[in-house]
Amino acid sequence: MARVVVVGAGVVGLTCAVRLLEEGHRVDLLARDLPLESTSAVAAALWYPYLSLPRERVLNWGAASYAEFVALAGEPETGVRMVTGTEVHRSRTPDPWWRDAVPSLDRETALPEGYRDGWTFVTPVVEMPLYLRWLLGRVDALGGTLTRMNLSALPTGADLVVNCSGLGARLLGQDRTVVPVRGQVLLVEQVGLDRWYLDGEVPTYVVPRSRDIVVGGTEQAGEWSRTPDPATAADILARARRLVPELAGARVLRHKVGLRPVRPALRVERVDYVVHCYGHGGAGVTLSWGTAEEVVSLVG
Ligand SMILES: Cc1cc2nc3c(=O)[nH]c(=O)nc-3n(C[C@H](O)[C@H](O)[C@H](O)COP(=O)(O)OP(=O)(O)OC[C@H]3O[C@@H](n4cnc5c(N)ncnc54)[C@H](O)[C@@H]3O)c2cc1C
């Protein structure tokens, strides 16, 4: 069994660490940001393939992760729930390219005003603050460690390094093809909503969790600011209220921003003693178990 250093403690690094530990490897995580400080903590987080390529591999990674989340939804402490919701479109739209990754998808006829098409399906909703804590608990229980460290290069000295540094791969993988796509969200109070809604065009999404509702969003390529913009927040809220009128009186609790690590093609590849696993774009949660499985096979 190998001594593996995993760089990064977002959803990708933690999931890889869990799977490697389950295979019997020794695993130590190094990360500048702890799990609840990472981009992953900002995610909505709906299982949904978004801003991530290439499609054939994303389909396989997504399907594998969906199956794992179905199993985790049986354990309330994970923060994973299977939730029904609707994706809406303003014009007639063919089935999505990832159709085969979900067990069923039904055309929706009861659409909000202004929409002409849509589909309803059951998908995992992952409450990230709970889930990241649960993943970290798994790492700990399996004998892994996490140390805060701001690295200027990938470490040497271990048998293998797994690079799950997300946007940090611009430096650690010397990879300028990973770019930020800024996402701003609001957390509003739970007003009894139990379905999610998504209009991918703008994008606008409303994702209910146990104690709040995540309302988004934006897709701003090349934008590095992590400061919430008040005008953007007002625009998001107005869009979300048009989509889901029940939000009309919901109090705003918090504003958050995350920088999605988008790459022309998600990188899962072994180069010598380094296994790279980064560039999950807007689907890091959605693909996490699938890419971790591939990392396990590359570690060998
Ligand atoms: C608003 C928003 C909504 C989203 N919604 C969804 C959704 O509904 N579903 C979904 O699947 N995905 C969603 N995403 C995308 C998802 O959040 C990302 O794909 C995911 O977080 C990427 O995970 P990661 O572990 O690769 O990166 P990160 O979470 O960014 O973690 C990277 C880790 O690497 C570490 N690191 C980086 N550089 C260094 C360094 N030099 N030294 C040491 N450590 C370093 C960081 O500190 C961190 O620990 C959303 C994102 C945003 C912003």
The ligand as a Tripos MOL2 file, in Angstrom:
@<TRIPOS>MOLECULE
LIG
   53    58     1     0     0
SMALL
NO_CHARGES

@<TRIPOS>ATOM
      1 C1        -22.1120   29.2980   -6.4630 C.3       1 LIG1
      2 C2        -21.6760   27.8970   -6.7890 C.ar      1 LIG1
      3 C3        -22.6340   26.9070   -6.9040 C.ar      1 LIG1
      4 C4        -22.2550   25.6020   -7.2170 C.ar      1 LIG1
      5 N1        -23.2090   24.6400   -7.3000 N.ar      1 LIG1
      6 C5        -22.8450   23.3690   -7.5740 C.ar      1 LIG1
      7 C6        -23.8290   22.3580   -7.6480 C.ar      1 LIG1
      8 O1        -25.0200   22.6080   -7.4740 O.2       1 LIG1
      9 N2        -23.4120   21.0830   -7.9150 N.ar      1 LIG1
     10 C7        -22.1010   20.7720   -8.1180 C.ar      1 LIG1
     11 O2        -21.7900   19.6090   -8.3690 O.2       1 LIG1
     12 N3        -21.1500   21.7250   -8.0620 N.ar      1 LIG1
     13 C8        -21.4920   23.0130   -7.8110 C.ar      1 LIG1
     14 N4        -20.5360   23.9910   -7.7780 N.ar      1 LIG1
     15 C9        -19.1610   23.6720   -8.1990 C.3       1 LIG1
     16 C10       -18.3480   23.0800   -7.0780 C.3       1 LIG1
     17 O3        -18.3840   23.9200   -5.9750 O.3       1 LIG1
     18 C11       -16.8890   22.9010   -7.5570 C.3       1 LIG1
     19 O4        -16.8520   22.1530   -8.7500 O.3       1 LIG1
     20 C12       -16.1040   22.1600   -6.4790 C.3       1 LIG1
     21 O5        -16.1450   22.8910   -5.2830 O.3       1 LIG1
     22 C13       -14.6600   21.9170   -6.8780 C.3       1 LIG1
     23 O6        -14.1090   21.2020   -5.8220 O.3       1 LIG1
     24 P1        -12.5490   21.0790   -5.6060 P.3       1 LIG1
     25 O7        -12.3540   20.2250   -4.4110 O.co2     1 LIG1
     26 O8        -11.9090   20.6990   -6.8980 O.co2     1 LIG1
     27 O9        -12.0680   22.5830   -5.3300 O.3       1 LIG1
     28 P2        -12.1150   23.4810   -4.0120 P.3       1 LIG1
     29 O10       -13.3350   23.2830   -3.2370 O.co2     1 LIG1
     30 O11       -11.7950   24.8630   -4.4890 O.co2     1 LIG1
     31 O12       -10.9010   22.9480   -3.1540 O.3       1 LIG1
     32 C14        -9.5700   23.1440   -3.5620 C.3       1 LIG1
     33 C15        -8.6520   22.8320   -2.4160 C.3       1 LIG1
     34 O13        -7.2960   22.9790   -2.8640 O.3       1 LIG1
     35 C16        -6.5950   23.7770   -1.9500 C.3       1 LIG1
     36 N5         -5.4780   24.4870   -2.5490 N.ar      1 LIG1
     37 C17        -5.4900   25.2510   -3.6700 C.ar      1 LIG1
     38 N6         -4.2670   25.7900   -3.8690 N.ar      1 LIG1
     39 C18        -3.4800   25.3620   -2.8470 C.ar      1 LIG1
     40 C19        -2.1140   25.5990   -2.4650 C.ar      1 LIG1
     41 N7         -1.3100   26.3890   -3.1870 N.pl3     1 LIG1
     42 N8         -1.6390   24.9960   -1.3440 N.ar      1 LIG1
     43 C20        -2.4460   24.1920   -0.5970 C.ar      1 LIG1
     44 N9         -3.7410   23.9620   -0.9120 N.ar      1 LIG1
     45 C21        -4.2510   24.5410   -2.0060 C.ar      1 LIG1
     46 C22        -7.6740   24.7520   -1.4590 C.3       1 LIG1
     47 O14        -7.2340   25.4100   -0.2950 O.3       1 LIG1
     48 C23        -8.8290   23.7880   -1.2400 C.3       1 LIG1
     49 O15        -8.6790   23.1110   -0.0150 O.3       1 LIG1
     50 C24       -20.8800   25.2930   -7.4410 C.ar      1 LIG1
     51 C25       -19.9290   26.3000   -7.2950 C.ar      1 LIG1
     52 C26       -20.3140   27.5900   -6.9730 C.ar      1 LIG1
     53 C27       -19.2570   28.6390   -6.8130 C.3       1 LIG1
@<TRIPOS>BOND
     1     1     2 1
     2     2     3 ar
     3     2    52 ar
     4     3     4 ar
     5     4     5 ar
     6     4    50 ar
     7     5     6 ar
     8     6     7 ar
     9     6    13 1
    10     7     8 2
    11     7     9 ar
    12     9    10 ar
    13    10    11 2
    14    10    12 ar
    15    12    13 ar
    16    13    14 ar
    17    14    15 1
    18    14    50 ar
    19    15    16 1
    20    16    17 1
    21    16    18 1
    22    18    19 1
    23    18    20 1
    24    20    21 1
    25    20    22 1
    26    22    23 1
    27    23    24 1
    28    24    25 2
    29    24    26 1
    30    24    27 1
    31    27    28 1
    32    28    29 2
    33    28    30 1
    34    28    31 1
    35    31    32 1
    36    32    33 1
    37    33    34 1
    38    33    48 1
    39    34    35 1
    40    35    36 1
    41    35    46 1
    42    36    37 ar
    43    36    45 ar
    44    37    38 ar
    45    38    39 ar
    46    39    40 ar
    47    39    45 ar
    48    40    41 1
    49    40    42 ar
    50    42    43 ar
    51    43    44 ar
    52    44    45 ar
    53    46    47 1
    54    46    48 1
    55    48    49 1
    56    50    51 ar
    57    51    52 ar
    58    52    53 1
@<TRIPOS>SUBSTRUCTURE
     1 LIG1         1 GROUP 0 **** ****
